[in-house]
Amino acid sequence: MTVNDLLDGHVALDIECLDRVYLNGYVPNLQVGGQVVSFMTGHLGYPIPSPAIMEKIGTAFRRSVRSFAEANHIPVVRFAKGERKGDVMARYVAAQAATGRSGVAAIGVAQEYQNVFAATQRQRSGGAPWFSFTKADRRVTCFYFYLWDVDFGPAFIKVCAYFPYPIKVNGHEWAKRQATAAGIEWTALSNGFATCDDPAGLQAICDRLGPKTIEAFFERWMAVLPLPLTEHDRVDGYWWELSMRQIEVSRTLVFNAPRRARASVLASEPGSACGTRVGSLWLVAGRPRRTVS
């Protein structure tokens, strides 16, 4: 007997979707030491590439974050070591969601190890100083901009305050927001769905999420948030691009009887007669279920 045989006629909801999207934002032409020198001399026009230039940019960025928070009455939260950032910021995100408007709910500040550029001084002939730049792990300031977005729901964008200013982007409720906008009734199961009154419509929404939608979200917030790079930098090609850091894909099966779930789990275990391999499998029992016609 196969897994499909076990599932046939016993599944009230079957949804496949991206469960979580966690992305890197990086500046492609600020990844090696020579590019840093070109940025400082050729682009910014400084005669000598120096770590003082990095400090100047970083200081201006930190001040702009503080001014942004004050001007928009946004709470600033300093994370303590070991705190679960999502739990700390949940009430701020919920308050922003209650307004029904996209906005920055709160700004978190953390000291974290990041792969950034460190400078080494060298002497040129004639005694003039010169610096080379290599990447190293350093403990630096990072700003977490916790957002509530009309299209994406809760999310955050983390911006490192030190050169070359790596970014992280996290969000996982786009499909829920789109389903609500489409008038589809649903109940939540962690990041996914436990019930839904229009499974086909929900699956069509999940299938719609792609790079263009994610890039539009990213660019929309890059135009709002304070950033270490400027429009002048962007015009000359110094701007962030996105790459995948962590993408989780899930298939949610809601059964019409608990015993069917148990049978499916047993059949899906590695080494079972069905030969199905599952990277991660969760069995949730005891939740209320609404029959889907």
C-alpha positions in Angstrom: 0.0 0.0 0.0 1.3 3.4 -0.9 1.0 6.8 0.9 -1.4 7.9 -1.8 -3.6 4.9 -1.2 -3.7 5.8 2.5 -4.5 9.5 1.8 -7.2 8.8 -0.8 -10.5 10.2 0.4 -9.3 11.0 3.9 -7.7 14.5 3.5 -9.7 17.6 4.2 -7.0 20.0 3.3 -3.8 19.5 1.2 -1.6 22.6 0.7 1.9 23.0 -0.6 3.6 26.3 -0.1 6.7 28.2 0.9 6.6 28.0 4.7 9.3 30.6 5.5 11.5 32.9 3.5 14.8 34.1 5.0 17.0 36.1 2.5 20.4 37.7 2.4 20.9 41.2 1.1 24.4 41.9 -0.1 26.1 44.5 -2.3 27.8 42.5 -5.1 30.6 44.9 -5.9 31.6 45.4 -2.2 32.7 41.8 -1.5 36.5 42.0 -1.8 39.1 44.4 -0.6 39.9 45.9 -4.0 36.2 46.8 -4.5 36.2 48.6 -1.1 39.2 50.7 -2.3 37.4 51.5 -5.5 34.3 52.5 -3.6 36.2 54.9 -1.4 38.5 56.4 -4.0 36.8 56.1 -7.4 33.2 56.5 -6.2 33.4 58.7 -3.1 36.5 60.6 -4.3 38.7 60.2 -1.2 42.5 60.2 -2.0 43.2 57.5 0.6 41.0 54.5 1.4 40.7 54.5 5.2 38.6 52.8 7.9 37.8 56.4 9.0 35.5 56.5 6.0 33.7 53.4 7.2 33.3 54.9 10.6 31.9 58.1 9.1 29.3 56.2 7.1 28.4 54.0 10.0 28.0 57.0 12.4 25.8 58.8 9.9 23.6 55.6 9.6 23.2 55.2 13.3 22.2 58.8 13.7 19.7 58.5 10.8 18.1 55.5 12.6 17.7 57.4 15.8 16.2 60.4 13.9 13.9 58.1 12.0 12.6 56.5 15.2 12.1 59.9 16.9 10.4 61.5 13.9 8.0 58.6 13.5 7.5 57.8 17.3 8.8 54.3 16.8 9.9 52.3 19.9 13.6 51.4 20.0 14.3 48.1 21.9 17.8 47.0 23.0 17.8 43.2 22.9 19.4 41.4 25.9 21.6 38.4 25.4 19.6 35.2 24.9 16.2 37.0 24.3 13.9 35.6 21.7 13.6 38.7 19.5 10.3 37.6 17.9 8.7 37.2 21.3 10.0 40.6 22.5 8.7 42.4 19.4 5.4 40.6 19.1 3.3 43.2 21.0 4.7 46.0 18.9 4.0 44.2 15.6 0.5 43.4 16.9 -0.2 47.0 17.7 0.9 48.1 14.2 -1.2 45.3 12.6 -4.2 46.7 14.6 -3.9 50.0 12.7 -4.5 48.1 9.4 -1.6 50.1 7.8 1.9 49.1 6.8 4.5 50.5 9.1 7.6 50.0 11.2 6.4 48.6 14.5 9.6 48.8 16.4 13.4 48.9 15.9 15.5 46.4 17.7 19.2 47.0 18.5 21.6 44.1 19.0 25.3 43.5 19.1 26.1 40.5 16.9 29.0 38.9 15.1 29.0 39.7 11.4 31.4 39.1 8.5 32.6 42.6 7.8 35.7 44.4 6.5 38.7 45.1 8.8 41.5 47.4 7.7 45.3 46.8 7.8 47.6 49.8 7.5 50.6 49.7 5.3 53.3 52.2 4.5 53.9 53.3 1.0 57.2 54.6 -0.3 57.6 58.2 0.9 55.8 57.3 4.2 52.2 57.8 3.0 49.8 55.5 4.8 47.7 53.0 2.8 45.1 50.5 3.9 44.1 47.1 2.7 40.8 45.5 3.6 39.9 41.9 4.4 36.8 40.3 5.8 36.7 39.1 9.4 34.0 38.3 12.0 33.5 41.3 14.3 30.9 42.1 17.0 29.0 45.1 15.6 25.7 46.9 15.9 22.7 45.5 14.0 19.3 47.1 13.6 16.2 45.0 13.3 13.3 46.8 11.7 10.2 44.9 12.7 7.4 45.6 10.2 3.8 44.9 9.6 3.1 45.0 5.8 -0.4 45.0 4.3 0.7 42.4 1.7 3.2 40.4 3.8 2.0 40.7 7.3 4.7 40.5 10.0 8.3 40.6 8.9 11.7 42.1 9.7 14.7 43.5 7.9 18.0 43.4 9.7 20.7 45.9 8.6 24.2 45.7 9.9 25.7 49.1 10.8 29.2 48.1 9.6 30.8 47.9 6.1 29.7 46.3 3.7 26.3 46.5 5.5 24.8 43.0 5.0 21.0 42.7 5.3 18.7 39.9 6.3 15.0 39.7 5.3 12.5 37.5 7.0 8.8 36.9 6.4 6.3 34.0 6.4 2.7 35.2 6.2 2.2 36.5 2.7 -0.3 33.7 1.8 -2.4 34.4 4.8 -2.6 38.1 4.0 -3.5 37.3 0.4 -6.2 34.7 1.4 -7.8 37.3 3.7 -7.8 39.9 1.0 -9.4 37.4 -1.4 -12.2 36.7 1.2 -11.0 33.1 1.9 -11.8 32.0 5.5 -9.0 30.1 7.2 -7.5 29.1 10.6 -3.8 29.1 11.3 -1.5 26.2 11.9 1.9 27.7 13.0 3.1 29.4 9.8 0.6 27.5 7.7 -3.1 26.6 7.5 -5.3 24.2 9.6 -8.6 24.8 7.8 -9.7 26.7 4.7 -13.1 27.1 3.0 -11.5 27.3 -0.5 -8.5 25.0 -0.8 -8.1 25.4 -4.6 -8.2 29.2 -4.2 -5.6 29.0 -1.4 -3.3 26.7 -3.4 -3.5 29.1 -6.3 -2.4 32.0 -4.0 0.5 29.9 -2.6 1.6 29.1 -6.2 1.7 32.8 -7.0 4.5 33.8 -4.7 7.7 34.3 -6.6 10.8 36.5 -6.9 9.0 39.5 -8.3 6.6 39.7 -5.4 9.5 39.3 -2.9 11.6 41.9 -4.7 8.7 44.4 -4.7 8.4 44.0 -0.9 12.1 44.5 -0.4 12.3 47.6 -2.7 9.2 49.1 -1.1 10.9 49.0 2.4 14.3 50.0 1.1 12.6 53.3 0.0 11.2 53.8 3.6 14.0 52.7 6.0 17.1 54.7 6.9 20.1 53.0 5.2 23.9 53.3 5.2 24.0 53.6 1.4 22.6 56.6 -0.4 20.8 57.3 -3.7 24.2 58.5 -5.0 25.6 55.1 -4.2 22.7 53.3 -5.8 23.0 55.3 -9.1 26.6 54.2 -9.3 25.7 50.6 -8.8 26.3 50.1 -5.1 23.1 48.6 -3.9 21.8 45.4 -2.3 20.7 42.3 -4.2 18.8 39.4 -2.6 20.0 35.8 -2.3 18.5 32.8 -0.5 19.6 32.2 3.0 16.9 29.8 4.2 13.8 28.7 2.3 11.4 26.3 4.0 8.8 24.5 1.9 5.9 22.6 3.5 3.1 20.3 2.6 0.2 20.5 5.1 -2.2 17.5 5.2 -5.3 17.9 7.4 -7.0 14.5 7.9 -10.7 13.8 8.5 -9.8 11.2 11.2 -6.8 10.9 13.5 -6.1 7.3 12.7 -5.5 8.3 9.0 -2.7 10.7 10.2 -1.0 8.0 12.2 -1.1 5.6 9.3 0.4 8.2 7.0 3.2 9.0 9.4 4.1 5.4 9.7 4.1 4.9 5.9 6.2 8.1 5.4 9.0 7.1 7.8 12.4 6.5 6.1 12.9 2.9 5.4 9.2 2.1 5.3 7.7 -0.1 2.6 6.5 2.9 0.7 10.0 4.2 0.3 9.0 7.8 1.0 11.7 10.1 2.5 10.6 13.1 4.6 13.1 15.7 5.9 10.8 16.9 8.7 7.4 15.8 9.7 5.1 17.1 12.4 1.9 15.5 13.6 -0.5 17.8 15.3 -3.5 16.3 17.2 -6.3 17.6 19.3 -7.0 20.8 17.3 -10.6 21.8 16.4 -11.4 21.0 12.7 -14.0 22.5 10.5 -15.3 20.3 7.7 -14.4 21.5 4.3 -16.9 20.7 1.6 
